[in-house]
């Protein structure tokens, strides 16, 4: 290998940017693939799992890696974008080895794997796993219990990796990926084994799990929800956006759906029940029931304060809806919409009632998906109001929900970006 570190701990590789020789960004490291067993004394590193721009995971052989240095991985520039498929006897270091409980060979003392070190063989491009950073079991009991000692040991000083572990911890895996956006964390979760996926989901905080579930394919959502206790499943559904919770519940058998709805808090379940009454693929079924709603006597300063909420999705922050009380959906009479850019041009004391755009006609909840897409394209908007026949605002349809239903079911795993074949390949090789 031409340049780079002689040894690196795998947790430091997680999320590391991958570049070709020209300095173009290729993707990010998501895991390390190793081969355990066989004639070699130490597990050999076969390559890296790299998530390219299209979120597809591909395999980068270590023979194509020319350097690991300065917080980046350098490749030869040759990248096969075929989707990574794990083979028998191959193991993922981050996904499978972190948090494993093994034993020190000399004493038999149990330890937990916190990190794994790999080193490059001299004058070669081959890498091997050779070190483990582990923690011993807690000492003492009750209030005097102390965290166990941490130490670095050689790979061949431990035993137990060959044994199947029924309940594997998740703390170090989650710490490695804690900074990921929900969509990226969902991609990590999707590529874990079913057993490991359930363990990680069980360990995630309710709000974090809700955010991640919203980004997962339907099958993964149903699988994970089905492995949670009913009470926790109901709490996670409450933390999800009502439209996403309704979509997920719509995939379940009727008896299971009704049981979970009954376990949810009534005020949280009400909008979800309402969304479930609309026909699939209509504005009513796609809308969120929690847009920004203000009375006409609210000021621009108050409106902008609501828009600044960092937890608010960007499409919902693009405009506010002005309605008579009550402000919870279904609202009082819908008066119109005020666009974010218009508010930026007005003094803070101006009332939103005087800024309403009345030319943007609202949609009925029965509006079809083609009608929605035409509407958003015609008016160049990212969020559309949905009202009933009595002019009560029911919710708003955002462009991300429309795209979710326009794209193929497997779009999260597709190599095509924006439906343009070949674009992902070009971006993967040239860094976008």
N, C-alpha and C positions, 0 to 999 in steps of 0.2 A: 504494500500500500504506500502510495507516494507521500502522504502526509497525514497528520492527525494524532489523536490521543492513542496511547498504547493500551489504556484501560478506561472503561466508562461504566458507570452504574446505569442500569436500564431505565430507572425512573427519570433520569436526566434526559433520556432520549425522547420520552413521551411528549408529543406535540412539537418536537424540534422540526424546523423548516428544512426541506430538501431542495437543493439547487442543482442545476446542471452546470457544466463547465463555463457557460457564458454568463452565469449569475442569474439566470431566469428561475423563478420559483416553480417547482414541480408539484409539491404537496407537503404533507406533514406526517411525521412518524406516529403511528398509532399502536404498534406492538413489534415485538421481536420474535421471529420463528426459529425454534431450535429443534434439533433431533437428539433424542435421549435414547440411551442404550446402544447396542451394536458393539463394535470392537474398540471404539474410542473410550479412553478413560474419562474424559470430560465431554459434556454435551456440546456438539458443534452448532454454531450459529449459521443457519441457512440463509437468512435474509431479514428484511424489514417489511412490515405491512405498512404501506404508505397510502394515505387518503389523499387522492388527487382533487383537483378543483371541483369536479362534478360530484364529490362525496363518494365516489366509487373507491373501494379498497383494492389495491393491486399489490403484487409481490415484487420487491426489489431485492435481487440476489446480492449477497455481500460481495461477490466478485465484481459487481458494478459500482460498489462504493469505493471512491478514491480518497475520501477524507472524512473524519469526524472531528471537527474542531470549531472553536469560537461559537458554540451554540448552533451549529448547522451541519448538515450532512451534504457532502458533495458527491455527485454521481458522474458516470461517464456520459450521461445524456441519453443513453439508450434505455427506454422504459416500455415494457410490455404492459398494455392497459387491460389485459384480460383479468377478469375479476379473481381475486385471491380465493382459493379453495383449500382449506386445511386438509392435509392428508394423514393417514394413520401413522402413528408414532411421532408426528409433529406436535409440538406444544407451543402455546403462546405464553411468553414470560409474564407480561402484565396481566393478561386475562386469566391465567391458570396457576401460575407459581406464586405470585404475591399473596400473602396472608395464609399460605399453606402451613399446617402444623407438621413438623418433622422432628427428628431426634438427633442429638449429638451422638456420634458413633462411639466415642470413648466412654461416656458416662450414661448414655441412654436418656439424658435429660431432655424433656420436650422444649422446643423453641418454635417461634413463629417467624416466617420469612418476611422481612420488611423491604428488602431490595436485593437485586441480583447483579453481580459484577461480571463483565465480559472483557476479555483481553484479546489483542491481536497477536497472532503468532509472528515471530521475527521473520522478516524478509518474505512474508506471504500475505495474501489477502484474506486468509482464513481467520475466523474468530472463534473463541470457545468461552463457555461459562466457566468461571474458575473461583469466584468468591460469592459469599452470601452474607448479607447484613441481617442479623436475626435478633430476636428479643426472647429472653428467658421468661418463664412463667412468673406471675406476681408472687411476692413473698409476703408472709404475714396474713392477717385476716382482719375483717371489720374495718374500722376507721384507720387502723395502722397499716393496712395493706399498701404495698409499694409496687410501682411498676418494675417489672423485671429488668435485669441488666441487659444492655445491648452490646453486641460484639460482632466482629467480622471474622468469619471462619472460611477455610478452604472448602470447595465443593465436596471433595472426597472425605471431609470430616463429619458428614451428616448422612443420615439414612431416612428413607420414608417417602421419597418422591414417587416411587413405583406403586405405592398403595393408594387406592381410591379413597378420597376423603368425603365423608357424607356431608358435613357442615363446615364449609370453608369461610373464614372471615372475609371482610370487605374493606376494612379501614384504610389500608394502604393503597388499594386499587382506587378507592374513591378520592383519596388525597391526591393521587397522581392526576386525576381528571377533574378536580373540583372547579377549575377555572373555565371549563368548557361551557359554551352556550348550550341551552337545552337541546337544540337540533343536533349539535355535535355529540352531546352526551347520549342522545337517543341512538345515534349511529354506532357509538361504542357498544351500547346495550344490545342493539340488534345483532351484532356480530359475536356476542358471547354465546356459550352453550346454554341450553334451556335451564339447566341446573344453576349455572353461574348467574344467569340473567335474573332468576328468581331470588337468589341470595343478595344480589346488588339492589334489586328493587325493594326488598324487605328492609335494607339498611338506609335507603334514601329518606330524607325528611319528606313529610307529606306534600309540602308545597313544591319541593324540587321534583318529586316523583310525578306530581300533577303536570308540571311544565314539560317534563320529558315524555310522559304518556301522550301529550298532545302532538308530539312530533314523530311518534312511532307509527308504523303500518298497522292496519286494523287487527291483523292476526296476532301481532305482538301485544297490542293493547289488551285484547281479550284474554290472551294467555296469562299475562301478568296480573290483571285484575282478578282472574279466577283463582290465583294462588294466594291472594290476600285474604285475611279474615274479613267477613262481611262488614264488621264495624269499621275496620280501617279502609276497606274499599269505599264505603260510603263517605268517609272523611276526605279521601283523595278525590272523589267525584265532586264533592262540594268545593274543593280548591281549584278545580278545572274551570275554564270558561264554560258557561252554560251550553253553548252550541257544541263545543267539543265533547262535553259530558253526554249530551243528547245523542251525538253521533255514536259514541262508544256504547251507550245503553241500547241503542237501536240494533247493535250487532248481537245482543244477548237474547236467549230464550225469554219468552214473556214472563214466566214465573220468577226467573232470576232478576229480570229488570224491575219487576214490581217490588220484589223483596228489598232490593237496594234503594229504590226510591222511597220506600217506607222507612228505611233506616236513616235517610238524610234528614237534615233539619228542614222543617216545612218551608221556611222562607227561601232556602237554597234549592229545594226540590221543585218549588212552584214554577219558576221559569223553564226548568228542564222539562217538566211535564207539558208545559204549553208548547214548547218547541217540538215535542214528540207527536203532537196532534197534526202537524202540517205534513203534507205529502213530500216524500223525498225528492230532492232536486229543485225545490221551489225556494223563493226568497224567504218564506217563513221558516223553512227547515235549515237554511244556511245562516240566518242572521244571528248576531249576538244581541242579547237583551240588555247589555250594559254599555251603551254609547254615552258620550258626554251630553247630558241634558241640563239646560239652564232656563230659568224664567226670563221673560223679556226685560225685567228690570235689573238683571245682573249686569255688572260692569265688565268692560274688556279686561281689566286687571284680574277680576275673578275668573274669567274664562281662560286667560293665559296661565293662571296658577293651576287650573285643572289640567291643561294641556301639558304642563311641565312634569306631571307625574311620570316618573321613570318606569313604572310598571305598566304604563299604558302602551299597547301596540301602536306602532307608527300610523297605520291606516286610520285607527280611531282618533288619533290626535290631530288629524288633518282638518277636522271640522267639528263644530258643536251644533246641537239641535236645540232650537228654541221652542219651548212648549209652555202652555198653561199648566198650573199645578193639577195633579201631583207630578213630580219629576221622575218617579220610578215608572218603568214601563209595565203595562200600558199607561201612557201619560195622559194629561189633559190634552186639549186641542193642540195639534201640531201647527206651528206658525211658519217654520222655515229653517234654513241652515245658514250658518255663518262660517266662512272659510278661514282657516288659520292665517293665510297671507293677508286677508282683509283686516284682521284684528291687529296685525303688526303695523299697519298703516294708520291706525286710529289712536287717539289719546287714551290713557288708562281709564279715565272717568266716563268715557262714552258707554252708553247702554247698548247691549247686544240686540235689543229689540229694534233699534234703528238701523241695524246693519244686515238684516235678514235678506237672504237671496230667495225671493219668492218664485223665480223663474225655473228653479230646479224642482220639477214635479216629483213627488214621492212615488214609491212602488207599492202595489198591493202584495200581500203575503203569498198570493197564488202565482206571482210572476215566475216564469220558467227560467231555467239556466241560460238558454240562448237569449232571452229577453234581458236578463241581467248583464250578460257580457256586452250586448249591443248598447245598453244604457250607459254602462261605465265608459265604454269606448267613445260614445257620442259626446259625453259631457266631460271627458278627461278627468274623472274622479276616482278615488280609491276607496270610497265608502258611500253607500247609498241608503237613504231613509226608507223604512218600510212602515206603512200606516194602514189601519183598517178603514172600513167604509165610513166610520164616524170621525175620521181624522185624528185618531189617537196613535201616537208613535208606538210601534211595537218593538222596534229594534233597528239595527243597521247591518247591512251586508258589506263585508270588507273584501277587498280584492284578493287577499290571501286565501279566504274561504272559497271564493269562486275558482281560483287556480287549483286548489286541492281537488275540486270536483271535475275540472276540465282535463287535468293531466291523467295519464294511465295510473291504475292502482299501484303499480310498482315504481312510480316515478322517483321515489327516494333512493332506489337502488339502480336507476337507469344510468347508463353512461352518456346519454344525450342530455345536453343542457338547453333548456328552453325549447325542446322539441326539434333541435337542429342537429341531425346526425353528423358526426365527425367533429363537432366543435369541442367536445370533451377531449378527444384525442389531441387536437391541436393545442388546447390549453394545458393538458397534462405534460406534453413534451416541451412547450414553449413558455410555460408558466403564466398563461393567460395574457 
